[in-house]
Amino acid sequence: MQGPQLIRHHMAAFGRFAALGCGVTLAASAALVVLAQWMPWVAANALTTVASSVVTTELHARVSFGHGRPGLAGHLKSGATIAAGWLVTSAAVAALAALRPDAGLVPQQAVYLTATALVGIGRYLVLRLAVFAQRAPRPRTGERRALPKPAFPAWSGPAGTPTLGA
């Protein structure tokens, strides 16, 4: 895959990643508002982050990147990007609280969602390039690599003599 086809492939993957991420983030944002009524905001953020991370890792691996089930290693690597994102979103909201202690729900959510969007772009790059990267299959130890098939198999006759075969 090269050129325009490669660009379309990555744009489609990013579109799926963004759509799924936005949907889960909006649901997590609503849950965060509810949970923050009963527990400290940072704890509510941690809880919604963990719950949404399991869901998004499964969705991104399967739907965004067509990788299949992520397995434990995929969840742990994705979890590391989510932990970094949690630190960024928590720091952003904490900074808002320090700068504007009287900020209400709307500015808090605006800061949270903006920070989450920036974290999402970073996560896409890490997940796409490192965690769920497409790699060429490797031959198993002791196996020989298969030779590529000829471009026109009907034209290759014995000892390289061209034929119009079967």
C-alpha positions in Angstrom: 0.0 0.0 0.0 1.5 3.3 -1.1 0.7 6.9 -1.8 -3.0 8.0 -1.8 -4.2 4.6 -0.8 -1.9 4.6 2.3 -3.2 8.1 3.2 -6.8 7.0 2.9 -6.1 3.9 5.0 -4.6 6.0 7.8 -7.3 8.7 7.6 -10.0 6.0 7.8 -8.3 4.5 10.9 -8.0 7.9 12.5 -11.7 8.7 11.7 -12.8 5.4 13.4 -10.4 6.1 16.3 -11.8 9.6 16.8 -15.4 8.6 16.5 -15.1 5.7 19.0 -12.9 7.8 21.3 -15.4 10.7 21.2 -18.3 8.5 22.0 -16.7 6.8 24.9 -15.2 10.1 26.2 -18.6 11.8 26.1 -20.1 8.8 28.0 -17.2 9.0 30.5 -17.7 12.7 30.8 -21.3 12.2 31.8 -20.4 9.5 34.3 -17.7 11.8 35.7 -20.2 14.5 36.4 -22.4 12.0 38.3 -19.6 10.3 40.2 -18.0 13.6 41.2 -21.1 14.3 43.2 -20.2 11.4 45.5 -16.4 11.3 45.5 -13.5 13.6 44.9 -13.1 14.7 41.3 -9.7 13.1 40.9 -11.0 9.7 42.2 -14.0 10.0 39.9 -11.7 10.7 37.0 -9.6 7.7 37.8 -12.6 5.4 38.0 -14.1 6.6 34.7 -10.6 6.5 33.1 -10.1 2.8 34.0 -13.6 1.8 32.9 -13.4 3.6 29.7 -9.9 2.4 29.0 -10.9 -1.2 28.9 -13.8 -0.4 26.5 -11.7 1.8 24.2 -8.7 -0.6 24.0 -11.1 -3.3 22.8 -12.8 -1.0 20.3 -9.6 0.5 19.0 -7.8 -2.8 18.6 -10.7 -4.4 16.8 -12.4 -1.6 15.0 -9.9 1.3 14.5 -6.9 -0.8 13.7 -8.3 -4.2 12.7 -5.9 -5.9 15.0 -8.2 -8.4 16.7 -8.3 -8.9 20.4 -5.6 -6.8 22.2 -4.7 -9.4 24.8 -3.1 -8.5 28.2 0.0 -6.9 26.6 -2.2 -4.7 24.4 -4.3 -3.6 27.4 -1.2 -2.9 29.5 0.5 -0.8 26.8 -2.7 1.0 26.1 -3.2 1.4 29.8 0.2 3.2 30.0 -1.0 5.7 27.5 -4.2 6.2 29.4 -2.3 6.7 32.7 -0.4 9.5 31.0 -3.6 10.9 29.7 -5.2 10.8 33.2 -2.2 12.7 34.5 -2.6 15.4 31.8 -6.4 15.7 32.3 -6.1 15.8 36.0 -3.3 18.4 35.8 -5.4 20.5 33.4 -8.5 20.6 35.7 -6.3 21.1 38.8 -4.7 24.1 37.0 -8.1 25.5 36.2 -9.1 25.1 39.9 -6.0 26.9 41.0 -6.4 29.7 38.6 -10.2 30.0 38.9 -11.4 28.4 42.1 -15.0 29.6 41.3 -15.0 28.0 37.8 -18.2 26.1 37.3 -19.1 22.8 35.6 -19.0 24.2 32.0 -15.4 25.6 32.2 -14.3 22.4 34.0 -15.8 20.2 31.3 -14.4 22.4 28.6 -10.9 22.1 30.0 -11.3 18.4 30.6 -12.6 17.7 27.1 -9.9 19.8 25.4 -7.2 18.1 27.4 -8.8 14.7 26.5 -8.8 15.6 22.8 -5.1 16.5 22.9 -4.4 13.3 24.8 -6.4 11.3 22.2 -4.2 12.6 19.3 -1.1 11.5 21.2 -2.7 8.1 22.1 -3.6 7.5 18.4 0.0 8.0 17.4 1.4 5.7 20.1 -1.2 3.0 19.6 -1.0 3.1 15.8 2.8 3.2 15.6 3.8 1.0 18.6 1.0 -1.0 20.3 -1.2 -2.1 17.3 1.3 -1.5 14.5 0.9 -3.6 11.4 3.9 -5.7 11.0 4.9 -8.1 8.2 4.5 -11.7 9.4 7.9 -13.3 10.4 8.7 -16.8 9.4 9.0 -19.2 12.3 12.4 -20.5 13.3 13.5 -23.1 10.9 10.9 -22.2 8.2 11.9 -20.8 4.9 10.3 -17.7 3.6 7.9 -18.3 0.7 8.9 -16.8 -2.6 6.6 -14.2 -4.0 4.1 -15.5 -6.6 4.8 -14.4 -10.2 2.8 -11.5 -11.4 1.5 -13.4 -14.3 1.5 -17.1 -13.4 -0.1 -18.2 -16.7 2.8 -16.8 -18.7 5.6 -18.6 -16.9 6.4 -22.0 -18.5 9.0 -24.6 -17.7 12.5 -23.1 -17.4 11.2 -19.6 -17.8 9.7 -20.3 -21.3 6.7 -18.1 -21.8 3.4 -20.0 -22.5 -0.2 -19.2 -22.7 -1.0 -22.0 -20.3 -4.0 -23.1 -18.4 
